[in-house]
Amino acid sequence: MRLKQYLRGLGIGIIVTAIIIGVSSFNQSNRLTNEEIKEKASELGMVEGTLEESEEMLPLDSSKEMPKEVKEDGTILDQVQEDGLIAPVETTEEDILAEEELQADDSKKEEEIVQNLAFLTIESGDSSYAVASELERLLVIDNAYELDEYLCVNEYSKKIRIGVYEIPVDSTYEQIAKIICGNE
């Protein structure tokens, strides 16, 4: 008997809630029209345009190095090209140092590959995707996602062992899996 009362009360509560929400959403009068939205966007500085117009603003030949001007405070300004479509961009010394660090990391990658061998370090808690990402970083594989999927589908991801491994650069997914799982 009590179950009927609970279910009846629950049903009435759901119906009353649905009616209240329906009435309140029906009376909403502060909806914006497309024109009002465009007006507010233009007030905030957004520019209306098409995809073709935005593609026209991109430089056609990105291989040309733009001339740079150095300010007194060390900030580097990129010059606007002759067509006037590219706005000046400030580059600080910190940005230049970060770019140099990236180039140094690339040279470290090349140093880690010795005689067509890449040295992979797997630590405790590394997932199969972390291992695959590291192999991609070491230039052993092209796509970390594909290796991760291979390891998961073939249940190698549960058998990965910690340690340092020498992996040939031209290894297949199966060979890599056997090496990092201790089967080889």
C-alpha positions in Angstrom: 0.0 0.0 0.0 2.8 2.4 0.8 4.5 1.7 -2.5 1.4 2.9 -4.4 1.4 6.1 -2.4 5.1 6.7 -3.1 4.6 6.1 -6.8 1.5 8.3 -7.0 3.4 11.1 -5.2 6.4 10.7 -7.5 4.2 10.8 -10.6 2.3 13.9 -9.5 5.6 15.6 -8.7 7.0 14.9 -12.2 3.8 16.1 -13.9 3.7 19.3 -11.8 7.5 20.0 -12.6 7.0 19.4 -16.3 4.0 21.9 -16.3 6.0 24.5 -14.5 9.0 24.2 -16.8 6.8 24.2 -19.9 5.0 27.4 -18.8 8.2 29.2 -17.9 10.0 28.4 -21.1 6.9 29.3 -23.2 6.9 32.8 -21.7 10.5 33.6 -22.4 10.5 36.9 -24.3 14.2 37.8 -24.2 15.3 35.7 -27.2 17.6 37.5 -29.5 17.1 37.7 -33.3 19.9 37.2 -35.8 20.2 40.9 -36.4 20.5 41.6 -32.7 23.2 39.0 -32.3 25.2 40.4 -35.3 24.8 43.9 -33.8 26.2 42.8 -30.4 29.0 40.9 -32.1 30.1 44.0 -34.1 30.0 46.1 -30.9 32.4 43.6 -29.4 34.8 43.9 -32.3 34.0 40.7 -34.2 34.2 41.0 -38.0 31.7 39.5 -40.3 33.1 37.8 -43.4 33.1 34.7 -45.5 35.6 31.9 -45.6 36.9 33.1 -49.0 37.7 36.6 -47.5 39.6 35.0 -44.6 41.6 32.9 -47.0 42.5 36.0 -49.1 44.1 37.5 -46.0 46.5 34.7 -45.6 49.9 35.1 -47.3 50.2 33.0 -50.4 53.9 32.4 -50.1 54.9 31.6 -46.6 58.5 30.7 -47.6 59.5 34.3 -47.8 61.0 35.6 -44.6 59.4 38.9 -43.5 61.8 41.7 -42.6 62.0 42.4 -38.8 62.5 45.6 -36.9 63.9 45.6 -33.4 62.5 48.2 -30.9 64.6 49.8 -28.2 63.2 47.5 -25.5 64.2 44.3 -27.4 60.8 43.6 -28.8 60.8 42.4 -32.4 58.1 43.6 -34.8 57.3 41.8 -38.0 56.9 44.3 -40.9 53.6 44.5 -42.7 53.9 43.1 -46.2 53.3 45.3 -49.2 49.7 44.2 -49.6 49.0 45.4 -46.1 47.0 42.2 -45.1 49.3 41.0 -42.3 49.1 42.9 -39.1 52.3 43.6 -37.1 53.0 40.9 -34.5 55.2 41.5 -31.5 57.8 38.8 -30.7 59.6 39.1 -27.4 63.0 37.6 -26.5 61.2 35.0 -24.4 59.4 33.7 -27.5 62.8 33.5 -29.3 64.3 31.6 -26.5 61.4 29.2 -26.4 61.8 28.6 -30.1 65.5 27.9 -29.7 64.7 25.4 -26.9 62.3 23.6 -29.3 65.1 23.4 -31.9 67.4 22.0 -29.2 64.9 19.4 -28.4 64.8 18.3 -32.0 68.5 17.9 -32.0 68.2 15.8 -28.8 65.8 13.5 -30.7 68.4 13.0 -33.3 71.1 12.2 -30.7 68.8 9.7 -29.0 68.7 7.7 -32.2 72.1 6.0 -32.4 72.9 3.6 -35.2 69.2 3.1 -36.1 68.3 2.4 -32.5 66.0 4.4 -30.3 66.3 4.2 -26.5 62.9 4.1 -24.9 62.5 4.4 -21.1 59.2 3.1 -19.7 58.5 4.2 -16.1 56.0 2.9 -13.6 52.5 4.1 -14.4 53.2 4.9 -18.1 50.1 4.1 -20.2 50.3 2.5 -23.6 49.5 5.8 -25.2 52.4 7.5 -23.2 54.7 4.8 -24.6 53.4 5.3 -28.1 53.8 9.1 -27.8 57.4 8.7 -26.7 58.1 6.4 -29.7 56.5 9.0 -32.0 58.7 11.7 -30.4 61.7 9.5 -31.0 60.7 9.2 -34.6 60.3 5.4 -34.5 56.6 5.5 -35.5 54.5 8.0 -37.4 51.3 7.8 -35.4 51.0 7.2 -31.7 47.3 6.6 -31.8 47.7 3.7 -34.2 50.3 2.0 -32.1 48.2 2.5 -28.9 45.2 1.0 -30.7 47.3 -1.9 -31.8 48.6 -2.5 -28.3 45.1 -2.3 -26.8 43.4 -4.5 -29.4 46.0 -7.2 -29.1 46.1 -6.9 -25.3 49.7 -5.9 -25.2 48.8 -2.8 -23.2 48.3 -4.8 -20.1 51.7 -6.5 -20.4 54.0 -3.5 -20.8 57.1 -3.7 -18.5 59.1 -0.9 -17.1 62.7 -0.5 -18.1 65.0 0.9 -20.8 64.6 -0.7 -24.3 66.6 -0.4 -27.5 64.1 -0.3 -30.3 65.2 -0.4 -34.0 63.9 2.6 -35.9 62.4 0.4 -38.6 60.4 -1.8 -36.2 56.9 -3.0 -36.9 54.1 -2.6 -34.3 54.4 -6.3 -33.5 58.1 -6.1 -33.0 57.8 -3.1 -30.7 55.0 -4.8 -28.7 57.2 -7.9 -28.2 60.1 -5.8 -27.1 58.3 -3.7 -24.5 56.3 -6.6 -23.2 59.5 -8.7 -22.6 58.6 -11.4 -25.1 61.8 -10.8 -27.1 
